[in-house]
Amino acid sequence: MKVPLFFSLQTHRSKMDSVKRSAVTPSKSRLARTFAKVLHIRAVAGISSDDGIHEKTKSHEKLKKNQKKDASVPLYNDDDEERQKRAVKEAFLAKLFASLSSFKAAYAQLQFSQFPYDVEGIQSADQIIVLELKNLSKLKQSYLKKQWDESSLETSLLLSEIQEQKSVLKTYEITSKKLDSQLKLKDSEIIFLKEKFVEANGDNKSIEKRINSSGQFIKLENNELSSLRPSHFIAYTRQTIKSVRAFVRLLASEMEFANWDLDAAACSIEPGVSFWKKNHICFAIESFVCREMFDRFSYHNFSTHPESSSEQRKRPNINFDIFREMKSMRPADYLAWKPKSTFASFCRAKYLKLMHAKMEASLFGDLNMRNLVSSGEIPETPFFSAFTEMAKRVWLLHCLALSFDPEVSIYQVKKGSRFSEVLMESVNEEAFFLSDGTPETDPRVGFTVFPGFKIGKTVVQCHVYLC
C-alpha cells in the first residue's frame, strides 16, 4: 500500500515539532537551538536522523513514479517549498553573521596589537580581515545572483554558529586583556599618588618643624632675600632630586606596563655601562630626564639660561620674587593663573622634548596629552601632574640660583672620571667593594645621574653612577 507524501511529511513534522519543543527551551544554549534548526531542516529535506546521509524518502520516490503516470499530482506542496527556502535563508544569514563576527574579532585584535606594538598579532589580524572581506564579497554576489548552496544546510548552519561563537569569545578575551592593561595602569597611578601622599605628609611635618624652630629657613620663609644662604640652595636641590626620582619611578612603571625592554632602553641611554642590579636601570632613566630638563641650563654658568633675560640676571630680586610666588602653589594652579608665563613655556617645551610622540603613543595609546600641551591647555592626568611637579622644582631651583650673588654654576662629570668625594656623591655603594668584599681603590664614573652646582666656594655634589 502506498503511503501518501502528505501523511509522511505530517508524521515527520509531528515528530520534529516534539523534538523542537524539547530542544528550544529557555534553559538551553544558543547552540542547542541551532541543533534544533538542523533537525528541522533534516525533516524538511527528507534526511535520515540516524545516519545523516541525504536520501529521498521512499514515499517521495513512489510519488515521483505516480507523477509520471498522473501529471496532476504535485511533487512538493507549498509548505515544503516555503520551509526549504526559509532553511536556505537561515543558513545564508548564519554564514553572514559568522563572517561579521570573525571580522569584528580580527579588528579588535588589530587594535589591541597596536599598543604595545605586536608584529605577529597585527599580521595575523590583517590576514583574517582580508579573508573575511573576501567571504563577505562572495556572500554578497551569491545573494544578488540568488545562487544558494542547498547541498549541506545542516552542516553549514552548525559550522557558522560555531564560528560565530568562537569569534564572540575571542572578542571578549581581547576586551578582557585590554581591561587588565588599563587596570595595571590605574594601579601604577595609585601607587604613585600614595607615594606623593606620603611625601606630602613628610614635607608638611618638615615645614611644621621649621616654623616651630629658629634658623635660616624661617628667614627664607619670611621672604627676605638678604637671608638667602647656600644651605637653602642645597636643601632645595635635595627636594628637586626627590621630585625627579618620583617622576622617574612613574615613567619606568609606565614603560614596563607597555612592555618596553628596560634593559635595552638603559643601554641606549648610557651605552657601555654594566649595572650592578636590575633596578639600577632607573638611574639611567633619571640621567636621561635630567639631561632633558637641564639641557638649556649652561654647564658652565647657571645664569645663562636662554629663557632668562639680561634684566633678570642683573636683578636677583626678580628671580627671588618668582621663587617666593611659586613655591607654595600647585603647578596646575599656577599654570591656570598664568598660562602665558615663562614657566608655562618652560613646561610645554620640556614636555614635548622629553616625551617624544612615539614614546607617548606607545605608553598611553594616543597623543591626547601632547595635543593638549601643544595647544596651551593643561592635561588633567596623574602623569602630567607628576611632570609639572618635577618641572616646578627644576624651574624654582633655577630661579633660586639666579638669586645668588656670586652666580651659581652647574657641572657634570665625564664618563670614566675618577671618583671624588668633594665633587661627587655615589648612588650605588656596591662600586666601593670588589666581589671578594675588599674595598675598591679606584672606582670610575659610569655617568652623571643628577648635575652638581657651585656657589662661590660651596660645592653641591653631583650624583654619579659608578662602574
N, C-alpha and C positions, 0 to 999 in steps of 0.2 A: 504493500500500500504506500502510495506516495505521500510524503509529508509536505503540506503547503509551506512555502517560504515564509509567509507572514506569520504562521504559527511558530515556525522555528525561531524567527527573529524575536517574536514576543517572549518565547521561553528564555532565550539568551538575555533579553532586556530585563525580564523579571529577576533572573539570577544576578545580573550585574548591578541592578538597582540595589539589591540587598547587600552586595559587596561594597557598592559606593557608600551606602548609608553607614555601614560599619567602619569604613576606612576614613571617611571625611567627618571627623568629629573635632570639637574644639580642643581636645587633648592631644590630637595628632599633630605631627610636624608638617611643614610645607612640603617636604619630600614625600611624605606619606600620601598627601593629596595628589602629588604628581603620579605616584604609582596607581592611584585610583583612576586617574585620567587615562593612563596607559591601558589598564584593564578594560576601560570603557571603549577605547579605540580598538582593542583586540576584538571586542564583541561586535562592534560595528563592521569591522573589516572581515569578520568570519575567521579569526585566528584562534587556534587551539591554545587554551590557557595552560596546558600541560607541558608541551614541548616547545612552544614559541615559534614554530615553523609556519610560515604563511601558506595556508591552503584554503581553497574554496570548500565550503560545506557541501555535504552530499545533497542536501535539498537544493542548493544553488545549482549544482551540476544537472540535477534532474530537471530543474526549472528551465535551464538553457535548452535541454533536449525538447522539452514541451514547447518552448518558444518557437523552435524550428517548425514544429507541427502547427502551432497556433500563434500567429504573429500578434494576436490581440492581447496575449498575456505579457505584462511588462517584466523585465529582468529585475529592476530595482523599484522600490516605491519612493515617494518624495521624501519621507522621513529619513531613509537611509542615506540618500544623496546629501541632504542637509547636514546630517551628522558627520558624514565623511568630509564635507567642506569645512565644517567647524573644527574638526580634528586637525586638518591640514593647516588652518589658520593658527590654531593653538601652537602647533609645532613651529610654525614660522615665527610667531611672536616670542616663543621661548628662546629661539636662536638669536633673535634681535636683542632681547634684554640680556641674554648671557654675554653677547659681544659687547654691549654697552657697559655692563658691569666689569668686564675684563679691561676695557678701555679706561674706565674710571680708576680701577685699582692700579693700572700701569702709570697713569698720570699722577696719582698720589705718590707712587714710588719715585717717579721722576722728580717731583718737588722735594721729597724728603732727602733724596740723594744729592741735592744741590748744596746743602749746608748741614754738616760738613761735606766737602766735595768727594763723591764716591764714583769713580770712573766706571767700574763694573756695574754698579746699580743703575747708573744713567744709561749705559749701553743696553742693558737688559730691558729696561723700561721702554727705551726708544724702539727696540725691535718689536716688543709686544704692541705698542701703539700703532706702528706701521702695519703689522699683521691684522689688527682688529679693524683698522680703517679699510683695508682691502676686503675683509669679510663683510663689513657694512656696505661697501660698494657692491659686492656680489648680491647681497640680500636686497638691495635697492633695485638692481637690474632684474632679479627674479620676480620681485613684486610688480614692477612696471610691465614685464612681459608675461606675468601670470604663469610662470614656469615653476610649479610646486613639485617638491620631491615627496612623492607619496609611497615610496618603497619601504621605508622603515620609520613610520611615525612614532611608534612607542620608544624605540631606541633613541631617536633624535630628541624627543621630549625629555627623556631621563638624562641624557648626556648634557643637554642645555641647562637643565635645572641644577645638576651637579656643578657645572662650570660656573653658573651664576653664584651659587652658594660659596664656592671656593674664592671667587673674586670678592664677594662681600666680606668674607672672613679676612682676606688679605688686607682689604681697606681698613678694617677695624684694627688689625695688627699694626699697620703703619701709623694710624692715628694714635694708638697706644704708645708707640715708640716716641712719637712727637711730643705727646703729653709728658712722658718720662723725662725727655730732654728739657722741656720747659720747667718741670718740677725741680730738676737738678740746678737749673739756672736760678730759680727762686730761692733754693736752699743756700746757694753761694751768696746771694744778695742778703739773705737773713743773717748768715754768719758775719758778713762784712758790717751790717748795721749793728749787730751785737757787739762787735769789736769797737765800733765807733762809740757805742753807748758806754762801754767800759772805759774807753779812753776819755770820753767827755766827763764822766764821773771823776776820773783821776785828775783831769785838768781843773775841775771845779774845786776839788779838795786842795789842790796846789794853790789855786787863786785865794781860797779862804785863808790858807796858812800865810800867804804873802800879805794879805790885808791885815791879818791879826798880828803881824810881826813887823819889826823895823828893818830897813835895809834899802838897797839900791832899787829893787823892783817897785817899792812903794813910790819912790820918786818918779820912776818911769810911768807908772800907772797914773801919776798926777800930771802927766803930760809936760814935763819940764825937759827941754832939750839939753839944757846945761848939765843935767844929771846923767846923761847917756854915757855908758861905760862899755868897754869891750866885753865885760862879763854878760851884759844884756844881749849882745850880738851872739855870743857863744850859746846862751840859753835858748835864744830863738832859733839858732841853727839846729839844735837838737830837736826842737819841735817840728821843724821843717823836715828833718830826716824821718821822724815818726810818720808824718803825713805822707811822704813819698813812699815809704815802705808799706803803709796801709793800702795805698792805691796799687802798688806792685803786686801785693798778695791777691787783690781782687782781679787784676788783669791776668795774672798767672792762672787763677782758677777758671776764668772765662776761657782762656786758651785751652786749658785741659778739658773742659766740658765740650769744647768744639773739636776735640780730637786732634789738637795740634801735637806735633812732635816737639816737646820742650827741649829735649837734648839737641836736636838739630837747630832749633831757634837760638839756643845759647851758643852753639858753635858758630853760627853765622854772625852773632853779635860780638863775641870775643873769640875769634879763631885761634887755635893752637893752645887753648887753656884746658888743662885737665882739672876737673872739680873733685874735691875731697869727698863730698857727699852729694847725693842726688838733689837734696833740697837746696843746695848752694846755687842751683841754676837761677834761683830768684835774684841772686846778686848780679848776674849778667843782665837780667831784665831791668834791674834797678839802674845799672850803669847806662843802659840804653835810654831809659826815661830821663835820667839826669842830664845826659848829653843833649837830648832834645829840649829840655826845659831851660838849660843854662847855655845853649849854644850861641845865643846872641848876647851873652854876657862875656865881655872880653876876658880871656885867660891871662891878661897882663894887668888890666885895670877894670875893676868892677864898675866904675862910674862912666865908662864909655859905652853904655848900653845905647843902641841906636834909637830906642824909643824915649830916651831921656834927653830933653832939650838942654842946650848950653846954659839956659837960665836956671834950670833945675840944679845943674851941677854947681852953679855958683851960689845957690841959696839952699843950704841943707835943711832949713826950717820948712821949706815946701814939701820935701820928701817926708820929713817927720810928721807934718800935718796929715799927709796921706796915710802914713802908718797909724797915726792916732785915730783917724776917721774910720779906717777899715778893720782894725784889729779885733774889735768886738762884734762885728757884723757877720752874718751868714753871707757867703759868696752869692747865693741866689738873690738875696735881698738887695745886695749892693748892685748887682748886675741889672735888676729890675729898676732900681732907683736911678742908676747912671748907665744906661745901655750904650752910650757913646763915649764912655770914659776910656782912658788909656789901659786900664785893667781889663775892660771888656775886649778891647782889641787884642791885648796880650792873650787872653783866654782863647779867643777864636783862632788866632794864628797858631798857638801851641797845640790845640786840639787837632786841627786839620793836619798839622805836620806829624804829630805823634801817632794819631790813629789814621793810618793810610786807608783809602777807600776799600781796597781789597781785604784789609785786615778787619775793618768794621763789618763788612758784608759777611765775612767768614764767622765772626763771633756772634753777630746778632741777626743775621739773615736778611738784613736790609740796610739802607743808608739813611734812615729817618733822622737819626741824631745829627749826622753830618749835614743833611739838608737844612735842618733847623738852625744849626750853628752858623752855616754859611749865610742864612737869611737874617741873622742877628737875633734869633729867638733863643730861649733857654729851655733845653730838653729837661723834662721833669722825670728823670730816671736816677736810680741809685748810682749807676756807673758814672754819669756825668756829674752828679753831686760830689762823688769822691774825687773826680778830676778837678773840679773847681776849688774844692777844699785844698788840694795839693797846690794848684796854681796860685791860690791866695797866699799860701805860706811862702812860696818862692818869690812872689811879687813883693810881699812885705819885707822879706829878707833883703831884697834889692833896695827897696826904699830906705830901710834901716841902714844899709851900707852907705847910701848916698848922704845920709845924715851925719856921718862922721867927718871929722877933720883931725888928722890927715885921712885921705881917702882909703877905702878898703880895696884890696886887690884879691883876685881869685886865682887859684892854681890847681893843676892836676899833675899826676906823676906818670912818667912814661913806663911802658911795659919793659920789664927786665931790670928796673932800677933796684938798688939795694934798699932794704927796709930801714927807715929812720924813725925812731921813737919821737923825735922832735916834730917832724912834719907829717907823720902818718899814724893812723890807727887801724889795726887789722880787724877785719870782720870774721876771720876764721883763725882760731887759735891752734888748729891742727898743724899749721905750717911751721910752728916753732918746735916741733918734735919730729924725730925720724921714726921709722917703722919699729925700731927696737926700743923706743922710749927715750933715747938720748936727745939732748937739745940740738936744734938746727942752728948752726953758727952763721949762716949766710942766706937767709930767706930772700926771695926775689918777688917783685911785684908782678902779678898777672895782669891786673887792670885796675883803674881807679873806679870805685863804686860811687862815691859822693865827693865833690870837689872840696878843697880846703881854702882858707882865707887868711889874709894877713892884715892886721890893723896896727900900723906902726911897727912896734917890736913884738906885738902879740900875735901868736900863730894859732889859728883854729885848724886843727889837724884834719887832713882829708882821710876818707875811709878807703882802704885798698883791700883787694883780694890777693893773697899771696899764693904763689905756685909751690 
